[in-house]
């Protein structure tokens, strides 16, 4: 998985590779755009053997990481399945889709990742590290408004669109209220890489506001600490696109226009 993406890759097993036979095969654009496509796992586990047999979806994050990676904290909603020890699962006492959506967006925000990278010293994002990281309290999302919408409303709209790109996440869509009069989930959102970049930049801008980081030089500095992202985007587009989009969203949100049209 990758951030907001439970279908990032299949697993291909090469028996000739004795020490590491399982390797990821990244999903193609065509596969991501097919809402029926599912990645192939390395193992199948009986549902009765999982820790959450009654759950339809879960929130997981990648334990194996490093402060020198493209990103260090990577989290996503996934369909209920057996998860190994390097995909820790988070649950809350009030384990609702609306509440967990806020947490997922927070974990994937670049400002949160910036702090996490100061704490990760090895190759694992251990529980004791995660427990020390600063998370926005749920009530703050309702107190902060950007024009006609609360921060909570904006985050939930974006997380739903980023997450619900395939039919296997229909239970999550229903739990978010994204359904027709008969109670059936509406069709998944189309996979559009440009729009996903725009939406993630919107979330990054919102979380900079929530964390009180509004100085543009501070934001540029935080983005500069993710050099692989910068290098890849400058190679592809000739500019640090996600940073520029975030700064544009910072202006739009500060002006109370959460539905602004941002040039990509």
N, C-alpha and C positions, 0 to 999 in steps of 0.2 A: 504494500500500500504506500501511497504518498499522501501529502496533506489534502484533506477533503476528497480523497480518491481511494476507494476500496478495490479498484480494478487496475492498478498500475502495472502489474506484471503477472505472467504465469510462471510456474516453476518447471524447468526442464532438467531431467536427471540424466547425467552422463556416468554410467557405471565405471567407465575407465578412469574417471577422476576419483581416486580412492579417498583422498582427504576432504574433498569438497564436491561431492557429486551433483548437488542441487544448485542450479544457477538461475537467476531471473531472466525471463524473456520479456522485455518491456512491451506493453500493449501498443499496437499501432493506432493511428488516428482513426482508421476505419473500424477497428474493434471498439474503441472508446465511443464512437458515434453510434454504435449498435446497442440499443438498450437491453437486448436479449443476451449479449455476449457475457460470458463468465470466464474468469481466469482459471487455469488448471492448478490445483494445489499439489504439493508433494505427497501429502498424506490425507487420508479420509479417516475421520474419527466418529464413532457412533454418537449420536446426539445425547444418548443416555449417559455418556462418559464426560460430557462437558460440564462446566461449573454453573452455567446459566441455561439449563434445558428449556425453561419457559420463555426466555427472552427471544425477541425477534431481531434485535440489532444491539450492538454494543459500541462503546467508545474505547479505542485502543491507541497506544502510542508506541513508537519504535524505541526499544531500549538500546539497541546497538547504534552507537552514534559517536561523534567526536566534535570538539569545538572547531576543527578545521574542515568539517564537511560543508557541502553546499548549504544545508540547514541542519541544525542540531536537534530541535524539537519538531517531530513530525507526528501528527495525530489525525485520526479519521474515524467516522462511524463505519462499522462493518456489519454485514449480516451475522446473526448468531452462528458461531462455529467454534470448533476446538482451537484454542490459541496457545501457542507455546510460551515458554518463560520469557522470551525476548519480545513478546507483544503483550505487555501488561494491559489489563483491562481496568478501567476506572468506572466506579459506580457511586451514586450518591444516595443518601437516605430518601430524598425526594427525587427518585430516578425518572424524571419526566423528560420528554424530548425537548420541551421548551427551555428547561433549565440546563440540560446537558449541551444544548446548542450554544449557549453562551460560553460554557467552559471550553468546548471544542474550538470556537473562534479565538478565545483568549490564548489557548495553547499554541495555535498556529500563527499568532500575531508576531511580526518581526521584532517588536519592542520586547516581547516576552522572551523570544529566542535570544536576543542580545544579552539579557540577564542570565539566561540558562548557560550561555557559552562562557560566562565568567566562573561558573560553578563546576562544570563538567571537566574533570581532570584526566579521565581515562577513556575507555571505549564504551561505557555504559551510562545511561541516564537512570541512575538508581533511584529507588523510592525515596531514600532519605534526602536526595538532592531535590527531587520534585516537590517534596513536602515543604521545603524552605523557600520556594519561588513565589513571588508576589502575584496573586490572582485577584482580579477585580471582584469585589463583593457583589452578589446578585442584586441587591437593592440599588446599587449605583446605576445600573442600566435603566432603571425606571426613573431615577431622579434627573438624569442628564437627557436633554432634548436637543435635537438639531432641527430647528424649524418645527414642522408639524409632527415629527416622529420622535419617539424615544429611542435611545441607543439600543434597547432591547428589540424593538420592532425592526430596526435596520439590520441588526445582527442576524435575527431569525430568518428574515427574508433571504439574506445572502447565503447563510449556511444551508438552507433548504435547497436553493438552486445549485450550489456547488456539490452537494451530497447526492441529491436525488437525480442521478443520471442513468439509472438502470432499474429494471423492474424488481430486482431482488431487494431493493430498498423501499419498496412500496409500503411496508409496515411503518417505517419511519415517517414517510410522507403523510400517512393517515394520522399518526400520532401528533403531527404538526398541524393537523386540520386541513391539509391540502387534499381535499377529496370532493366528490360530487354529492348530489343530494341523496344518492343511494348508499353513500358511505364508502364508495370505491375510490382508491387513489387516482388522482388525475394523471395523465401521461407524464413520464419523466422529462426533465429539462434536456434540451439538446446540448451535446458536448461541443463547446466552442472555446478553443484555447485563448483567443484574444479576449473574449468576454470574461473568462475565468481569471485572467491576469488583472483585468479591470476591477472585478469584484473583490479579489484578494487585496488589491491596493486600497480599495474603499475600506475594507476591514482594518488594514494596517493604519490608515489615517484615523479611523474612529478610535482605535486603541491608543494611538499617540495622544489623542485628546483625553481619553479616560485616565491615562497614566500621568497627565499633566505635562507631557513633553510637546511643546508647541513651537519652540524656537527652531526655525528652518535649518540653521547650521547644525544643531544637535541631531536633527532627523537625517541630514545628509551624512553626518559622521557615523550614525548607527548603520545606515545602509552601506557605508564604506567598509564596515567590518565583516561584510559578506562578499569577499573578493571574487569567489567563483561565480556567484550570481551576477555580479557586475561584469565580469569578463565574458560570460556566456551571452548576456543580453547585449553588450556592446558589439560583440561579434555578429549577432543575429540582426540587430536593428540599428547599430551605430550610436546607440545611447543607452543609458541606464534606465530602461523603460519603466520598471516597477517603481523605482524611486520617483521618477518624474510624475507618474500617475498618482502616487501617494500624495505628493506635494500639491497636485491639482485638487485632489479630494480634500486635503486639509483646508484649502481655501473655500471649497464648496460647503463643507460642513460648518466651518466657522461663520459662513454667511447664512446658515440656516437653510441650505438647499440640498437635502440628502438625495434628491432625485435628479441632480444636475446631469447634463450631457457632457461627458468628458471626452475630449479627443484622444484616441488611442494611438 
